[in-house]
Amino acid sequence: MTISSVSNAALEGMQAASARVESAAFRVSQAAAGSSDVVDLSAEMVALIQVKSMHGTMVNVARMAEEADKQVLNLLA
């Protein structure tokens, strides 16, 4: 796996996390607006906590890929 593919995977992970946040927010807002009768707020909070962890992990992966890029450039210079 190349460094750029690691960066791309991290970006895709962050985008997936963002989509999950939007989905959970939509479900909660539908319940608050009275459009939905049943929303499991506990499940939505668990999902948001998982997404927070997922996003943080992907940020760390992106940082590590950037650091690896810098190390490679230093070796080649």
Backbone as a chain_set.jsonl record, in Angstrom:
{"seq": "MTISSVSNAALEGMQAASARVESAAFRVSQAAAGSSDVVDLSAEMVALIQVKSMHGTMVNVARMAEEADKQVLNLLA", "coords": {"N": [[0.859, -1.175, 0.0], [0.663, 2.138, -0.914], [1.851, 5.379, 0.226], [0.206, 7.47, -0.607], [-2.156, 6.079, -1.088], [-2.816, 5.356, 1.473], [-3.349, 7.858, 2.557], [-5.56, 8.515, 0.984], [-7.338, 6.523, 1.832], [-7.692, 7.316, 4.47], [-8.941, 9.78, 4.078], [-11.311, 8.917, 2.829], [-12.387, 7.493, 4.96], [-12.861, 9.591, 6.778], [-14.785, 10.981, 5.337], [-16.815, 9.064, 5.287], [-17.393, 8.969, 8.005], [-18.39, 11.536, 8.363], [-20.707, 11.382, 6.81], [-22.147, 9.539, 8.326], [-22.593, 11.039, 10.635], [-24.246, 13.052, 9.612], [-26.45, 11.492, 8.912], [-27.329, 10.471, 11.405], [-27.932, 12.899, 12.665], [-30.014, 13.779, 11.057], [-31.995, 11.836, 11.586], [-32.475, 12.321, 14.315], [-33.347, 14.974, 14.186], [-35.696, 14.675, 12.741], [-37.273, 13.334, 14.569], [-37.442, 15.279, 16.562], [-38.878, 17.21, 15.227], [-41.275, 16.036, 15.054], [-41.835, 14.407, 12.949], [-41.232, 11.79, 12.972], [-42.14, 8.937, 14.788], [-40.666, 7.202, 16.388], [-37.496, 7.197, 17.703], [-34.422, 5.998, 18.593], [-32.722, 7.396, 20.879], [-30.534, 6.737, 22.458], [-29.166, 4.863, 20.874], [-28.52, 6.513, 18.75], [-26.781, 8.311, 19.993], [-24.721, 6.568, 20.722], [-23.881, 5.869, 18.169], [-22.899, 8.367, 17.313], [-20.767, 8.708, 19.091], [-19.154, 6.587, 18.303], [-18.57, 7.434, 15.723], [-17.117, 9.732, 16.258], [-14.805, 8.618, 17.37], [-13.957, 7.097, 15.168], [-13.462, 9.132, 13.276], [-11.401, 10.546, 14.557], [-9.417, 8.573, 14.544], [-8.992, 8.297, 11.79], [-7.978, 10.834, 11.205], [-5.57, 10.7, 12.587], [-4.335, 8.668, 11.092], [-4.064, 9.999, 8.644], [-2.292, 12.01, 9.423], [-0.049, 10.469, 10.077], [0.543, 9.409, 7.56], [1.234, 11.739, 6.236], [3.517, 12.425, 7.679], [5.121, 10.244, 7.002], [5.405, 10.756, 4.268], [6.97, 13.079, 4.424], [9.295, 12.031, 5.57], [10.171, 10.299, 3.546], [10.685, 12.156, 1.524], [12.774, 13.548, 2.758], [14.724, 11.549, 2.816], [15.225, 11.256, 0.129], [16.243, 13.675, -0.564]], "CA": [[0.0, 0.0, 0.0], [1.482, 3.343, -0.995], [1.502, 6.44, 1.174], [-0.957, 8.208, -1.116], [-3.362, 5.276, -0.897], [-3.139, 5.462, 2.898], [-3.992, 9.165, 2.711], [-6.887, 8.404, 0.374], [-8.177, 5.704, 2.712], [-8.022, 8.158, 5.623], [-9.929, 10.749, 3.614], [-12.574, 8.198, 2.644], [-12.897, 7.204, 6.296], [-13.408, 10.826, 7.33], [-16.019, 11.267, 4.602], [-17.821, 8.108, 5.771], [-17.775, 9.425, 9.343], [-19.227, 12.722, 8.174], [-22.008, 10.924, 6.324], [-22.848, 8.914, 9.455], [-23.059, 12.124, 11.511], [-25.396, 13.662, 8.946], [-27.567, 10.553, 8.992], [-27.825, 10.469, 12.79], [-28.528, 14.211, 12.917], [-31.294, 13.82, 10.358], [-32.961, 11.013, 12.322], [-32.823, 13.018, 15.557], [-34.13, 16.171, 13.85], [-37.025, 14.224, 12.339], [-38.01, 13.039, 15.796], [-37.69, 16.552, 17.245], [-39.89, 17.936, 14.458], [-42.519, 15.287, 15.106], [-42.026, 13.665, 11.704], [-40.994, 10.372, 13.233], [-42.663, 8.554, 16.094], [-39.712, 6.437, 17.182], [-36.058, 7.363, 17.487], [-33.669, 5.485, 19.733], [-31.696, 8.406, 21.138], [-29.334, 6.06, 22.97], [-28.465, 4.3, 19.718], [-27.958, 7.629, 17.974], [-25.62, 8.824, 20.733], [-23.661, 5.573, 20.566], [-23.378, 6.027, 16.797], [-22.1, 9.59, 17.257], [-19.514, 8.456, 19.814], [-18.353, 5.73, 17.419], [-18.11, 8.259, 14.607], [-16.064, 10.603, 16.793], [-13.612, 7.785, 17.464], [-13.558, 6.761, 13.791], [-12.905, 10.325, 12.651], [-10.107, 10.791, 15.192], [-8.478, 7.576, 14.046], [-8.655, 8.629, 10.403], [-7.116, 12.02, 11.256], [-4.243, 10.211, 12.97], [-3.787, 7.955, 9.939], [-3.65, 11.017, 7.675], [-1.08, 12.655, 9.956], [1.06, 9.529, 9.943], [0.883, 9.339, 6.137], [1.945, 12.983, 5.927], [4.852, 12.302, 8.276], [5.864, 9.291, 6.17], [5.761, 11.499, 3.051], [8.088, 13.967, 4.758], [10.479, 11.199, 5.78], [10.618, 9.84, 2.223], [11.304, 13.303, 0.846], [14.07, 13.814, 3.4], [15.662, 10.529, 2.383], [15.545, 11.465, -1.284], [16.901, 14.989, -0.745]], "C": [[0.903, 1.234, 0.0], [1.003, 4.387, 0.004], [0.282, 7.209, 0.698], [-2.238, 7.405, -0.962], [-3.779, 5.262, 0.57], [-3.855, 6.784, 3.156], [-5.399, 9.142, 2.135], [-7.839, 7.592, 1.242], [-8.599, 6.509, 3.938], [-9.085, 9.181, 5.246], [-11.289, 10.092, 3.425], [-13.208, 7.856, 3.993], [-13.508, 8.431, 6.947], [-14.712, 11.206, 6.634], [-17.141, 10.326, 5.047], [-18.309, 8.516, 7.161], [-18.699, 10.631, 9.251], [-20.627, 12.333, 7.712], [-22.816, 10.276, 7.449], [-23.367, 9.96, 10.431], [-24.295, 12.778, 10.909], [-26.637, 12.772, 9.063], [-28.173, 10.538, 10.397], [-28.508, 11.795, 13.107], [-29.9, 14.323, 12.25], [-32.359, 13.038, 11.121], [-33.41, 11.708, 13.605], [-33.682, 14.244, 15.249], [-35.545, 15.808, 13.41], [-37.88, 13.931, 13.57], [-38.367, 14.338, 16.521], [-38.79, 17.345, 16.548], [-41.234, 17.224, 14.477], [-42.795, 14.485, 13.855], [-41.861, 12.163, 11.89], [-41.471, 10.054, 14.641], [-41.603, 7.926, 16.989], [-38.287, 6.745, 16.749], [-35.374, 6.876, 18.752], [-32.5, 6.443, 19.975], [-30.413, 7.787, 21.674], [-28.51, 5.494, 21.818], [-27.823, 5.401, 18.881], [-26.727, 8.214, 18.67], [-24.442, 7.862, 20.633], [-23.045, 5.7, 19.181], [-22.49, 7.264, 16.69], [-20.768, 9.424, 17.983], [-18.59, 7.587, 18.968], [-17.763, 6.541, 16.273], [-16.983, 9.186, 15.062], [-14.748, 9.839, 16.878], [-13.062, 7.456, 16.078], [-12.876, 7.951, 13.122], [-11.528, 10.627, 13.235], [-9.038, 9.827, 14.709], [-8.039, 7.903, 12.625], [-7.766, 9.883, 10.322], [-5.696, 11.594, 11.62], [-3.574, 9.452, 11.833], [-3.281, 8.951, 8.901], [-2.38, 11.722, 8.138], [0.135, 11.753, 9.799], [1.493, 9.397, 8.48], [1.654, 10.587, 5.718], [3.372, 12.932, 6.472], [5.708, 11.335, 7.465], [6.292, 9.94, 4.861], [6.975, 12.38, 3.306], [9.38, 13.177, 4.928], [11.046, 10.704, 4.446], [11.301, 10.976, 1.471], [12.658, 13.655, 1.446], [15.108, 12.797, 2.994], [16.123, 10.754, 0.95], [16.322, 12.76, -1.52], [18.384, 14.928, -0.531]], "O": [[1.804, 1.348, 0.831], [-0.095, 4.293, 0.551], [-0.583, 7.563, 1.499], [-3.302, 7.98, -0.73], [-4.968, 5.168, 0.876], [-4.848, 6.828, 3.883], [-6.326, 9.689, 2.732], [-9.014, 7.935, 1.371], [-9.737, 6.397, 4.394], [-10.022, 9.419, 6.008], [-12.31, 10.654, 3.821], [-14.428, 7.924, 4.144], [-14.55, 8.338, 7.595], [-15.639, 11.699, 7.277], [-18.291, 10.748, 5.17], [-19.5, 8.419, 7.457], [-19.68, 10.724, 9.988], [-21.618, 12.898, 8.177], [-24.033, 10.447, 7.516], [-24.451, 9.802, 10.994], [-25.276, 13.029, 11.61], [-27.742, 13.265, 9.289], [-29.393, 10.588, 10.551], [-29.556, 11.809, 13.753], [-30.83, 14.896, 12.818], [-33.485, 13.508, 11.288], [-34.594, 11.685, 13.944], [-34.639, 14.524, 15.97], [-36.488, 16.552, 13.678], [-39.069, 14.248, 13.599], [-39.476, 14.476, 17.036], [-39.547, 18.067, 17.197], [-42.225, 17.752, 13.971], [-43.886, 13.933, 13.708], [-42.302, 11.371, 11.057], [-41.23, 10.82, 15.574], [-41.634, 8.097, 18.208], [-37.922, 6.576, 15.586], [-35.717, 7.301, 19.855], [-31.439, 6.321, 19.363], [-29.321, 8.268, 21.373], [-27.287, 5.636, 21.799], [-26.716, 5.237, 18.368], [-25.748, 8.57, 18.014], [-23.298, 8.289, 20.479], [-21.824, 5.646, 19.035], [-21.442, 7.218, 16.046], [-19.749, 9.946, 17.532], [-17.382, 7.822, 18.92], [-16.605, 6.358, 15.899], [-16.014, 9.398, 14.334], [-13.698, 10.358, 16.499], [-11.855, 7.529, 15.845], [-11.838, 7.798, 12.478], [-10.593, 10.93, 12.494], [-7.891, 10.216, 14.491], [-6.857, 7.801, 12.293], [-6.896, 9.967, 9.455], [-4.73, 12.074, 11.027], [-2.366, 9.581, 11.633], [-2.199, 8.774, 8.342], [-1.492, 11.998, 7.332], [1.218, 12.212, 9.434], [2.686, 9.285, 8.197], [2.608, 10.506, 4.945], [4.317, 13.346, 5.8], [6.897, 11.582, 7.264], [7.406, 9.711, 4.389], [7.901, 12.422, 2.495], [10.44, 13.611, 4.477], [12.261, 10.694, 4.248], [12.354, 10.79, 0.861], [13.584, 14.02, 0.722], [16.277, 13.15, 2.838], [17.272, 10.476, 0.604], [16.977, 12.921, -2.549], [19.067, 15.945, -0.648]]}, "num_chains": 1, "name": "protein.A"}
